[in-house]
Amino acid sequence: LPHAAVKRQISQLRHSYDFIIAGGGTTGLTVADRLTEAFPEKSVLLVEYGEIGYAAGIFDPPQTVWGESRASASSFNFQSLPNPDVKNKTALVFAGKVVGGSSAVNGMFFDRGSRFDYDAWTQAGSPEFDSSEDKWNWNGIFPYFKKSVTFTEPSADVAQKYGYTWNMSAFGGSTPIYSSLPPFLWADHPIARDTWKDMGIRVANECAGGDKEGLCWVPISQHPVTARRSHAGLGHYAAVNDTRPNYDLLVKHQVTRVLYPNGTTSGPPLVEIRSLDDDHLFNVTTKAEVIISAGALHTPAILQRSGIGPASFLSTAGIPVVLDLPGVGSNLQDHSGPGVSWNYTKPNNFSPLPSDMLNPIFAADAAAGFDETPARGPYTLAMSNSAIYISLPNITIDYMKIINRIYRMVDDGSAASYLPADYNSDPTLIAGYKHQLSIIADLLKNPKAPSIESPFATGTSVRAFLLHPLSRGTVRLNLENHLLQPILDYRTASNPVDFDIHLAHVKYLRRMIGTDTMQKYGTLEVGPGPSVQSDEALINYVKDNMTFSFMHPCCTAAMMPREKGGVVGPDLKVHGADGLMVVDMSIMPLLPSSHLSATAYAVGEKAADMIIKQWSKPFNGHELRATLRPA
Ligand SMILES: Cc1cc2nc3c(=O)[nH]c(=O)nc-3n(C[C@H](O)[C@H](O)[C@H](O)COP(=O)(O)OP(=O)(O)OC[C@H]3O[C@@H](n4cnc5c(N)ncnc54)[C@H](O)[C@@H]3O)c2cc1C
């Protein structure tokens, strides 16, 4: 990445900024790019905790261990709280800490959710937000999915070799965030596809256009020629920074708080920033908006440090309450799930397979192929480019038993007993949760809305992503030091219906072992294993085998009405706070049926459009001015 216009200390900053964005990640960079493009006369300061640097692809060479992710060098990296509902296990929390954010460290699997997921966001805000101009349903966000990425079609021979299908009506953008289908698949890939077809799964032609139930090809967020990772730091900063004198990027600085003068919430607020080199604290004022884009883990931390959050928690933390918003850091969701694994007992001659990477000649050729133009070979595949997404009615004939259990817990009020204790019986959080559960129950009933995702590329195991968790976790400041990493409590499967759904998913996945395709190779189940049959034993297996986080934390500053525990409105402005917005994966009320980066770019694009529309009007005749002030 070129380093022009990167600022590293306060003395390099200009004296006035119109917009300040906290967090140079997937969404923050998208917004900064669009604002500096639309408003050449207005200045934008983007403050990023991490450094600017090369972000290797998830599996780029050279590697000491094939498949090892190198994400840790540029990531926040800490342990969650132990989970009493899943044998007191903890999980590794990972999030990008680099210019590009999590798009620069992620698995590069680049799918979108189903249309029903985004329609559910609108339902979460209904009826209170019904009259808003800002529509976050599928029709309202689809144009921004298209705008946010340049999808390049595979060559005809690659498409024919692997049977790739796609539909360009889902794409059409020219933003330099790239996605493509790779010119390489492992030799056992067709087994999985044939197995799913044996299971009667619909083979989808294109899954990025909103209709996503079935067997899908998924693009990879990489350049179509070099196969190098494409991320927000490249597409929304390096590609534009030398043409934007109004765009300043301050790296290695932490946004600590936003500060309103005199205990009010009329704004826009000051932004307090800390140098990570020397701990120096300083304030910057802004005229237009402060936009918090620090990701689902750190956005609530900034708000809580600012006195914007659950009043009861803030007083425990000794922070004066500026705005009691119980939803800040609540409503944490993530995809979780166990896996199913098997062995082939009959000889097969699949070649090549990842085990061939242990052969020095094969490995050297793979590395050389990655440096060719165009790149070829195993390294162009990244993590995977296929998955099944199946609805609950297509998974189990007993789906209504599960769904009725959800409706019952909403009706009889018992749903609230599964919420975190520190929700302190807050009526708004409980109302919002019940509203969400009804929406999820409706989603799960829909035969076209996926309940499970199971990605695959190669090998002898698949995992079962629970796409619509009912359990809710929390992100809270570390009471010992508010500036350290927040305390994350996933509370995975704290709502017992999540176990019912995991159980249905595992039973469904283990059925694949019995298909004709699998049996051709003498496939035997290894996990859960033939001896694990009763529901009780299976739940025990799920607990032992559970991945708490597929690295999709979200929803901790949800776009919902304040009276339902929401933090932002459909204009993404924080309820009750002037000049303060949240634009990142925190704003989703509910998880979509997808990994999150494509949605993060689309949210960034849509938010930027809304901000541009608002600030294209004259600024009330005032001169645009902001000043640096000592703290
Ligand atoms: C290891 C991993 C694998 C993943 N795999 C996939 C995948 O294969 N496909 C997919 O689509 N999604 C994947 N995801 C999820 C996806 O990448 C993220 O959900 C998405 O990029 C989040 O975007 P965001 O803008 O909300 O936050 P981020 O992109 O994480 O950006 C937040 C930024 O804010 C900065 N920041 C934090 N606190 C502060 C502060 N106080 N002051 C200043 N800056 C701050 C951070 O350093 C970061 O750069 C993965 C995520 C991870 C971590």
The ligand as an SDF file (V2000), in Angstrom:
LIG
                    3D

 53 58  0  0  0  0  0  0  0  0999 V2000
  -10.7020  -14.1700   10.9560 C   0  0  0  0  0  0  0  0  0  0  0  0
  -11.9590  -13.7160   10.2620 C   0  0  0  0  0  0  0  0  0  0  0  0
  -12.4600  -14.4680    9.2050 C   0  0  0  0  0  0  0  0  0  0  0  0
  -13.6130  -14.0440    8.5300 C   0  0  0  0  0  0  0  0  0  0  0  0
  -14.0030  -14.7050    7.4010 N   0  0  0  0  0  0  0  0  0  0  0  0
  -14.9380  -14.1350    6.5970 C   0  0  0  0  0  0  0  0  0  0  0  0
  -15.1550  -14.6380    5.2860 C   0  0  0  0  0  0  0  0  0  0  0  0
  -14.5310  -15.6080    4.8470 O   0  0  0  0  0  0  0  0  0  0  0  0
  -16.0740  -14.0030    4.5170 N   0  0  0  0  0  0  0  0  0  0  0  0
  -16.7590  -12.9040    4.9500 C   0  0  0  0  0  0  0  0  0  0  0  0
  -17.5710  -12.3600    4.1930 O   0  0  0  0  0  0  0  0  0  0  0  0
  -16.5880  -12.4360    6.2030 N   0  0  0  0  0  0  0  0  0  0  0  0
  -15.6700  -12.9930    7.0070 C   0  0  0  0  0  0  0  0  0  0  0  0
  -15.4040  -12.4490    8.2270 N   0  0  0  0  0  0  0  0  0  0  0  0
  -16.2770  -11.3590    8.7410 C   0  0  0  0  0  0  0  0  0  0  0  0
  -16.1170  -10.0050    8.0360 C   0  0  0  0  0  0  0  0  0  0  0  0
  -14.8260   -9.8490    7.4970 O   0  0  0  0  0  0  0  0  0  0  0  0
  -16.4320   -8.8990    9.0470 C   0  0  0  0  0  0  0  0  0  0  0  0
  -17.6670   -9.1610    9.6680 O   0  0  0  0  0  0  0  0  0  0  0  0
  -16.5330   -7.5290    8.4070 C   0  0  0  0  0  0  0  0  0  0  0  0
  -15.4000   -7.2830    7.6020 O   0  0  0  0  0  0  0  0  0  0  0  0
  -16.6570   -6.4860    9.5190 C   0  0  0  0  0  0  0  0  0  0  0  0
  -16.6890   -5.1970    8.9830 O   0  0  0  0  0  0  0  0  0  0  0  0
  -16.7830   -3.9390    9.9510 P   0  0  0  0  0  0  0  0  0  0  0  0
  -16.6300   -2.7520    9.0920 O   0  0  0  0  0  0  0  0  0  0  0  0
  -17.9820   -4.0640   10.8000 O   0  0  0  0  0  0  0  0  0  0  0  0
  -15.5420   -4.0540   10.9330 O   0  0  0  0  0  0  0  0  0  0  0  0
  -14.0050   -4.2220   10.6050 P   0  0  0  0  0  0  0  0  0  0  0  0
  -13.7740   -4.4700    9.1560 O   0  0  0  0  0  0  0  0  0  0  0  0
  -13.4800   -5.2290   11.5460 O   0  0  0  0  0  0  0  0  0  0  0  0
  -13.3990   -2.7930   10.9200 O   0  0  0  0  0  0  0  0  0  0  0  0
  -13.2910   -2.2340   12.1930 C   0  0  0  0  0  0  0  0  0  0  0  0
  -12.0180   -1.3970   12.2270 C   0  0  0  0  0  0  0  0  0  0  0  0
  -12.0480   -0.5460   13.3510 O   0  0  0  0  0  0  0  0  0  0  0  0
  -10.7550   -0.5050   13.9480 C   0  0  0  0  0  0  0  0  0  0  0  0
  -10.9330   -0.1140   15.3460 N   0  0  0  0  0  0  0  0  0  0  0  0
  -11.4360   -0.8450   16.3650 C   0  0  0  0  0  0  0  0  0  0  0  0
  -11.5050   -0.1020   17.4840 N   0  0  0  0  0  0  0  0  0  0  0  0
  -11.0550    1.1330   17.1510 C   0  0  0  0  0  0  0  0  0  0  0  0
  -10.9010    2.3420   17.8790 C   0  0  0  0  0  0  0  0  0  0  0  0
  -11.2630    2.4400   19.1820 N   0  0  0  0  0  0  0  0  0  0  0  0
  -10.3720    3.4080   17.2440 N   0  0  0  0  0  0  0  0  0  0  0  0
  -10.0010    3.3330   15.9340 C   0  0  0  0  0  0  0  0  0  0  0  0
  -10.1390    2.2110   15.2060 N   0  0  0  0  0  0  0  0  0  0  0  0
  -10.6770    1.1270   15.8080 C   0  0  0  0  0  0  0  0  0  0  0  0
  -10.2160   -1.8940   13.7320 C   0  0  0  0  0  0  0  0  0  0  0  0
   -8.8110   -1.9100   13.8190 O   0  0  0  0  0  0  0  0  0  0  0  0
  -10.7500   -2.2290   12.3360 C   0  0  0  0  0  0  0  0  0  0  0  0
   -9.8410   -1.8520   11.3290 O   0  0  0  0  0  0  0  0  0  0  0  0
  -14.2930  -12.8610    8.9570 C   0  0  0  0  0  0  0  0  0  0  0  0
  -13.7990  -12.1300   10.0430 C   0  0  0  0  0  0  0  0  0  0  0  0
  -12.6410  -12.5310   10.6850 C   0  0  0  0  0  0  0  0  0  0  0  0
  -12.1170  -11.7080   11.8280 C   0  0  0  0  0  0  0  0  0  0  0  0
  1  2  1  0
  2  3  1  0
  2 52  2  0
  3  4  2  0
  4  5  1  0
  4 50  1  0
  5  6  2  0
  6  7  1  0
  6 13  1  0
  7  8  2  0
  7  9  1  0
  9 10  1  0
 10 11  2  0
 10 12  1  0
 12 13  2  0
 13 14  1  0
 14 15  1  0
 14 50  1  0
 15 16  1  0
 16 17  1  0
 16 18  1  0
 18 19  1  0
 18 20  1  0
 20 21  1  0
 20 22  1  0
 22 23  1  0
 23 24  1  0
 24 25  2  0
 24 26  1  0
 24 27  1  0
 27 28  1  0
 28 29  2  0
 28 30  1  0
 28 31  1  0
 31 32  1  0
 32 33  1  0
 33 34  1  0
 33 48  1  0
 34 35  1  0
 35 36  1  0
 35 46  1  0
 36 37  1  0
 36 45  1  0
 37 38  2  0
 38 39  1  0
 39 40  1  0
 39 45  2  0
 40 41  1  0
 40 42  2  0
 42 43  1  0
 43 44  2  0
 44 45  1  0
 46 47  1  0
 46 48  1  0
 48 49  1  0
 50 51  2  0
 51 52  1  0
 52 53  1  0
M  END
$$$$
